[in-house]
Amino acid sequence: MRALRSFLSFWYDFIVGDDPLVAAGVVTALAMTALLAHAGLPAWWLLPAAVLMLLAGSLARATRRR
């Protein structure tokens, strides 16, 4: 049981890391990209735009804290 807990803890720390909002944003962007692609619409632009917005938001929150 300890090994399973350590394994899950590693993956939580690896995926979520320091900012759970960024992790949720990435999951949302991936889901939206899949929906667009499934609908036959061009979806290539969504992930780069989402990454830029998530990075800007993360940096803004980090600089406000200090």
MOPAC internal coordinates of N, CA, C and O (Angstrom, degrees):
PM7 1SCF
backbone

  N    0.0000 0     0.00 0     0.00 0    0    0    0
  C    1.4429 1     0.00 0     0.00 0    1    0    0
  C    1.5370 1   110.88 1     0.00 0    2    1    0
  O    1.2310 1   120.90 1   144.81 1    3    2    1
  N    1.3278 1   115.88 1   -35.19 1    3    2    1
  C    1.4657 1   119.91 1   179.88 1    5    3    2
  C    1.5291 1   110.96 1   -64.58 1    6    5    3
  O    1.2310 1   120.73 1   141.21 1    7    6    5
  N    1.3307 1   116.21 1   -38.79 1    7    6    5
  C    1.4616 1   120.04 1   179.51 1    9    7    6
  C    1.5245 1   111.13 1   -65.19 1   10    9    7
  O    1.2310 1   120.24 1   139.81 1   11   10    9
  N    1.3151 1   117.15 1   -40.19 1   11   10    9
  C    1.4657 1   121.10 1   178.26 1   13   11   10
  C    1.5140 1   110.59 1   -64.35 1   14   13   11
  O    1.2310 1   120.79 1   136.62 1   15   14   13
  N    1.3289 1   116.10 1   -43.38 1   15   14   13
  C    1.4640 1   119.57 1   179.07 1   17   15   14
  C    1.5338 1   110.93 1   -63.24 1   18   17   15
  O    1.2310 1   120.09 1   138.64 1   19   18   17
  N    1.3155 1   117.44 1   -41.36 1   19   18   17
  C    1.4618 1   121.22 1   177.75 1   21   19   18
  C    1.5181 1   111.19 1   -64.25 1   22   21   19
  O    1.2310 1   120.55 1   138.53 1   23   22   21
  N    1.3176 1   116.55 1   -41.47 1   23   22   21
  C    1.4621 1   121.45 1   179.12 1   25   23   22
  C    1.5247 1   110.64 1   -62.32 1   26   25   23
  O    1.2310 1   119.97 1   131.59 1   27   26   25
  N    1.3177 1   117.67 1   -48.41 1   27   26   25
  C    1.4664 1   121.62 1   179.69 1   29   27   26
  C    1.5205 1   111.61 1   -65.76 1   30   29   27
  O    1.2310 1   120.41 1   143.06 1   31   30   29
  N    1.3110 1   116.82 1   -36.94 1   31   30   29
  C    1.4620 1   120.41 1   177.55 1   33   31   30
  C    1.5244 1   111.52 1   -64.06 1   34   33   31
  O    1.2310 1   120.93 1   139.53 1   35   34   33
  N    1.3402 1   115.82 1   -40.47 1   35   34   33
  C    1.4593 1   119.28 1   177.05 1   37   35   34
  C    1.5247 1   110.89 1   -59.85 1   38   37   35
  O    1.2310 1   120.30 1   131.68 1   39   38   37
  N    1.3343 1   117.03 1   -48.32 1   39   38   37
  C    1.4623 1   119.99 1  -177.48 1   41   39   38
  C    1.5185 1   111.81 1   -66.85 1   42   41   39
  O    1.2310 1   119.64 1   144.44 1   43   42   41
  N    1.3173 1   118.30 1   -35.56 1   43   42   41
  C    1.4619 1   120.42 1   175.83 1   45   43   42
  C    1.5276 1   109.93 1   -62.90 1   46   45   43
  O    1.2310 1   120.28 1   132.09 1   47   46   45
  N    1.3175 1   117.06 1   -47.91 1   47   46   45
  C    1.4618 1   120.64 1   178.98 1   49   47   46
  C    1.5256 1   111.60 1   -63.83 1   50   49   47
  O    1.2310 1   120.07 1   143.02 1   51   50   49
  N    1.3225 1   117.47 1   -36.98 1   51   50   49
  C    1.4583 1   121.52 1  -178.66 1   53   51   50
  C    1.5227 1   111.12 1   -69.65 1   54   53   51
  O    1.2310 1   119.74 1   137.14 1   55   54   53
  N    1.3167 1   118.10 1   -42.86 1   55   54   53
  C    1.4595 1   121.41 1  -175.84 1   57   55   54
  C    1.5174 1   111.42 1   -83.14 1   58   57   55
  O    1.2310 1   119.65 1   131.27 1   59   58   57
  N    1.3011 1   118.27 1   -48.73 1   59   58   57
  C    1.4574 1   121.17 1  -176.16 1   61   59   58
  C    1.5209 1   110.50 1   -81.99 1   62   61   59
  O    1.2310 1   120.14 1   135.92 1   63   62   61
  N    1.3157 1   117.34 1   -44.08 1   63   62   61
  C    1.4583 1   120.65 1   177.35 1   65   63   62
  C    1.5088 1   112.84 1    62.53 1   66   65   63
  O    1.2310 1   120.71 1    44.00 1   67   66   65
  N    1.3237 1   116.24 1  -136.00 1   67   66   65
  C    1.4554 1   121.49 1  -176.52 1   69   67   66
  C    1.5220 1   113.00 1   -86.67 1   70   69   67
  O    1.2310 1   119.60 1   160.76 1   71   70   69
  N    1.3232 1   118.37 1   -19.24 1   71   70   69
  C    1.4642 1   120.43 1  -172.33 1   73   71   70
  C    1.5250 1   111.11 1  -131.90 1   74   73   71
  O    1.2310 1   119.99 1   -82.15 1   75   74   73
  N    1.3171 1   117.63 1    97.85 1   75   74   73
  C    1.4596 1   120.06 1   179.82 1   77   75   74
  C    1.5279 1   113.00 1   -65.37 1   78   77   75
  O    1.2310 1   119.81 1   155.78 1   79   78   77
  N    1.3399 1   117.96 1   -24.22 1   79   78   77
  C    1.4629 1   119.86 1   177.83 1   81   79   78
  C    1.5283 1   111.30 1   -66.08 1   82   81   79
  O    1.2310 1   120.33 1   141.80 1   83   82   81
  N    1.3110 1   116.98 1   -38.20 1   83   82   81
  C    1.4634 1   120.34 1   177.61 1   85   83   82
  C    1.5228 1   109.87 1   -66.91 1   86   85   83
  O    1.2310 1   119.99 1   138.31 1   87   86   85
  N    1.3146 1   117.62 1   -41.69 1   87   86   85
  C    1.4645 1   120.53 1   178.36 1   89   87   86
  C    1.5244 1   110.51 1   -61.81 1   90   89   87
  O    1.2310 1   119.96 1   136.38 1   91   90   89
  N    1.3230 1   117.67 1   -43.62 1   91   90   89
  C    1.4627 1   121.05 1   178.19 1   93   91   90
  C    1.5266 1   110.87 1   -65.17 1   94   93   91
  O    1.2310 1   120.49 1   142.31 1   95   94   93
  N    1.3190 1   116.68 1   -37.69 1   95   94   93
  C    1.4645 1   120.33 1   178.05 1   97   95   94
  C    1.5178 1   112.31 1   -64.82 1   98   97   95
  O    1.2310 1   120.37 1   140.51 1   99   98   97
  N    1.3167 1   116.90 1   -39.49 1   99   98   97
  C    1.4669 1   120.81 1   178.64 1  101   99   98
  C    1.5241 1   110.52 1   -66.39 1  102  101   99
  O    1.2310 1   120.23 1   137.13 1  103  102  101
  N    1.3192 1   117.16 1   -42.87 1  103  102  101
  C    1.4681 1   120.56 1   178.05 1  105  103  102
  C    1.5247 1   110.26 1   -62.37 1  106  105  103
  O    1.2310 1   120.55 1   137.44 1  107  106  105
  N    1.3291 1   116.55 1   -42.56 1  107  106  105
  C    1.4608 1   120.82 1   178.31 1  109  107  106
  C    1.5266 1   111.15 1   -63.66 1  110  109  107
  O    1.2310 1   120.33 1   136.44 1  111  110  109
  N    1.3262 1   116.98 1   -43.56 1  111  110  109
  C    1.4591 1   120.49 1   179.51 1  113  111  110
  C    1.5260 1   111.60 1   -64.11 1  114  113  111
  O    1.2310 1   120.02 1   140.60 1  115  114  113
  N    1.3229 1   117.57 1   -39.40 1  115  114  113
  C    1.4642 1   120.61 1   176.88 1  117  115  114
  C    1.5233 1   111.03 1   -64.04 1  118  117  115
  O    1.2310 1   120.43 1   138.12 1  119  118  117
  N    1.3299 1   116.79 1   -41.88 1  119  118  117
  C    1.4660 1   120.26 1   178.70 1  121  119  118
  C    1.5270 1   111.26 1   -64.76 1  122  121  119
  O    1.2310 1   120.45 1   138.05 1  123  122  121
  N    1.3220 1   116.74 1   -41.95 1  123  122  121
  C    1.4650 1   120.00 1   179.12 1  125  123  122
  C    1.5227 1   111.14 1   -66.17 1  126  125  123
  O    1.2310 1   120.32 1   141.85 1  127  126  125
  N    1.3229 1   117.00 1   -38.15 1  127  126  125
  C    1.4584 1   120.71 1   176.83 1  129  127  126
  C    1.5239 1   110.66 1   -63.20 1  130  129  127
  O    1.2310 1   120.40 1   137.77 1  131  130  129
  N    1.3197 1   116.84 1   -42.23 1  131  130  129
  C    1.4624 1   120.43 1   178.14 1  133  131  130
  C    1.5278 1   110.80 1   -63.21 1  134  133  131
  O    1.2310 1   120.32 1   138.84 1  135  134  133
  N    1.3242 1   116.99 1   -41.16 1  135  134  133
  C    1.4634 1   120.18 1   178.92 1  137  135  134
  C    1.5281 1   111.60 1   -64.49 1  138  137  135
  O    1.2310 1   120.52 1   136.73 1  139  138  137
  N    1.3119 1   116.62 1   -43.27 1  139  138  137
  C    1.4674 1   119.97 1   177.76 1  141  139  138
  C    1.5244 1   111.42 1   -62.76 1  142  141  139
  O    1.2310 1   120.41 1   135.33 1  143  142  141
  N    1.3116 1   116.81 1   -44.67 1  143  142  141
  C    1.4642 1   120.59 1  -179.74 1  145  143  142
  C    1.5251 1   110.89 1   -65.25 1  146  145  143
  O    1.2310 1   120.46 1   141.03 1  147  146  145
  N    1.3179 1   116.72 1   -38.97 1  147  146  145
  C    1.4643 1   120.50 1   179.00 1  149  147  146
  C    1.5325 1   111.13 1   -65.24 1  150  149  147
  O    1.2310 1   120.65 1   147.38 1  151  150  149
  N    1.3322 1   116.36 1   -32.62 1  151  150  149
  C    1.4623 1   121.04 1   179.07 1  153  151  150
  C    1.5270 1   111.94 1   -79.43 1  154  153  151
  O    1.2310 1   120.20 1   175.80 1  155  154  153
  N    1.3151 1   117.23 1    -4.20 1  155  154  153
  C    1.4628 1   121.01 1   179.39 1  157  155  154
  C    1.5171 1   114.04 1    83.55 1  158  157  155
  O    1.2310 1   120.39 1  -165.75 1  159  158  157
  N    1.3088 1   116.86 1    14.25 1  159  158  157
  C    1.4622 1   121.25 1   179.12 1  161  159  158
  C    1.5224 1   109.98 1   -95.05 1  162  161  159
  O    1.2310 1   119.99 1   -25.17 1  163  162  161
  N    1.3218 1   117.62 1   154.83 1  163  162  161
  C    1.4670 1   119.09 1   177.14 1  165  163  162
  C    1.5366 1   110.49 1   -66.19 1  166  165  163
  O    1.2310 1   120.80 1   -52.90 1  167  166  165
  N    1.3147 1   116.08 1   127.10 1  167  166  165
  C    1.4566 1   120.42 1  -175.12 1  169  167  166
  C    1.5204 1   112.70 1  -120.94 1  170  169  167
  O    1.2310 1   119.50 1  -177.30 1  171  170  169
  N    1.3168 1   118.56 1     2.70 1  171  170  169
  C    1.4659 1   121.82 1  -173.92 1  173  171  170
  C    1.5213 1   112.21 1   -63.92 1  174  173  171
  O    1.2310 1   119.73 1   153.19 1  175  174  173
  N    1.3019 1   118.11 1   -26.81 1  175  174  173
  C    1.4597 1   122.55 1  -172.55 1  177  175  174
  C    1.5303 1   112.87 1   -83.00 1  178  177  175
  O    1.2310 1   119.99 1   160.94 1  179  178  177
  N    1.3333 1   117.62 1   -19.06 1  179  178  177
  C    1.4582 1   120.13 1  -170.76 1  181  179  178
  C    1.5318 1   113.14 1   -69.42 1  182  181  179
  O    1.2310 1   119.65 1   133.75 1  183  182  181
  N    1.3125 1   118.27 1   -46.25 1  183  182  181
  C    1.4740 1   119.68 1  -177.42 1  185  183  182
  C    1.5298 1   113.10 1   -64.32 1  186  185  183
  O    1.2310 1   118.89 1   134.15 1  187  186  185
  N    1.3403 1   119.72 1   -45.85 1  187  186  185
  C    1.4755 1   117.22 1   176.92 1  189  187  186
  C    1.5257 1   112.58 1   -61.15 1  190  189  187
  O    1.2310 1   120.07 1   140.63 1  191  190  189
  N    1.3248 1   117.47 1   -39.37 1  191  190  189
  C    1.4695 1   120.25 1   178.47 1  193  191  190
  C    1.5258 1   110.64 1   -65.08 1  194  193  191
  O    1.2310 1   120.49 1   138.20 1  195  194  193
  N    1.3263 1   116.67 1   -41.80 1  195  194  193
  C    1.4665 1   120.06 1   179.48 1  197  195  194
  C    1.5226 1   111.05 1   -64.67 1  198  197  195
  O    1.2310 1   120.26 1   138.73 1  199  198  197
  N    1.3201 1   117.12 1   -41.27 1  199  198  197
  C    1.4738 1   120.33 1   179.34 1  201  199  198
  C    1.5239 1   110.34 1   -62.44 1  202  201  199
  O    1.2310 1   120.19 1   137.28 1  203  202  201
  N    1.3185 1   117.25 1   -42.72 1  203  202  201
  C    1.4718 1   119.93 1   178.54 1  205  203  202
  C    1.5234 1   111.31 1   -63.23 1  206  205  203
  O    1.2310 1   120.18 1   136.83 1  207  206  205
  N    1.3303 1   117.26 1   -43.17 1  207  206  205
  C    1.4661 1   120.01 1   179.82 1  209  207  206
  C    1.5225 1   111.32 1   -67.55 1  210  209  207
  O    1.2310 1   120.23 1   138.47 1  211  210  209
  N    1.3261 1   117.17 1   -41.53 1  211  210  209
  C    1.4633 1   119.92 1   179.22 1  213  211  210
  C    1.5243 1   111.41 1   -65.93 1  214  213  211
  O    1.2310 1   120.35 1   140.59 1  215  214  213
  N    1.3215 1   116.94 1   -39.41 1  215  214  213
  C    1.4619 1   120.40 1   177.81 1  217  215  214
  C    1.5184 1   111.03 1   -64.41 1  218  217  215
  O    1.2310 1   120.52 1   135.42 1  219  218  217
  N    1.3293 1   116.62 1   -44.58 1  219  218  217
  C    1.4642 1   120.06 1   179.35 1  221  219  218
  C    1.5195 1   110.99 1   -62.56 1  222  221  219
  O    1.2310 1   120.17 1   137.47 1  223  222  221
  N    1.3230 1   117.27 1   -42.53 1  223  222  221
  C    1.4587 1   120.21 1   178.68 1  225  223  222
  C    1.5152 1   112.35 1   -65.55 1  226  225  223
  O    1.2310 1   120.53 1   139.01 1  227  226  225
  N    1.3161 1   116.59 1   -40.99 1  227  226  225
  C    1.4577 1   120.84 1   179.11 1  229  227  226
  C    1.5236 1   110.98 1   -64.42 1  230  229  227
  O    1.2310 1   120.44 1   137.07 1  231  230  229
  N    1.3150 1   116.76 1   -42.93 1  231  230  229
  C    1.4656 1   120.12 1   178.60 1  233  231  230
  C    1.5195 1   111.78 1   -66.15 1  234  233  231
  O    1.2310 1   120.57 1   141.26 1  235  234  233
  N    1.3329 1   116.52 1   -38.74 1  235  234  233
  C    1.4655 1   119.74 1   178.47 1  237  235  234
  C    1.5262 1   110.80 1   -63.89 1  238  237  235
  O    1.2310 1   120.12 1   137.08 1  239  238  237
  N    1.3274 1   117.38 1   -42.92 1  239  238  237
  C    1.4679 1   120.36 1   178.45 1  241  239  238
  C    1.5287 1   110.83 1   -65.73 1  242  241  239
  O    1.2310 1   119.95 1   141.44 1  243  242  241
  N    1.3248 1   117.70 1   -38.56 1  243  242  241
  C    1.4562 1   121.45 1  -178.19 1  245  243  242
  C    1.5322 1   111.29 1   -68.28 1  246  245  243
  O    1.2310 1   120.25 1   141.17 1  247  246  245
  N    1.3177 1   117.12 1   -38.83 1  247  246  245
  C    1.4731 1   119.34 1  -178.73 1  249  247  246
  C    1.5179 1   111.87 1   -76.05 1  250  249  247
  O    1.2310 1   119.48 1   153.10 1  251  250  249
  N    1.3198 1   118.60 1   -26.90 1  251  250  249
  C    1.4588 1   120.76 1   176.60 1  253  251  250
  C    1.5084 1   112.45 1   -70.92 1  254  253  251
  O    1.2310 1   120.22 1   150.32 1  255  254  253
  N    1.3230 1   117.18 1   -29.68 1  255  254  253
  C    1.4662 1   121.27 1  -178.44 1  257  255  254
  C    1.5206 1   112.73 1   -69.72 1  258  257  255
  O    1.2310 1   119.94 1   157.26 1  259  258  257
  N    1.3072 1   117.72 1   -22.74 1  259  258  257
  C    1.4728 1   119.95 1  -173.37 1  261  259  258
  C    1.4764 1   112.28 1   -99.31 1  262  261  259
  O    1.2310 1   120.10 1   180.00 1  263  262  261

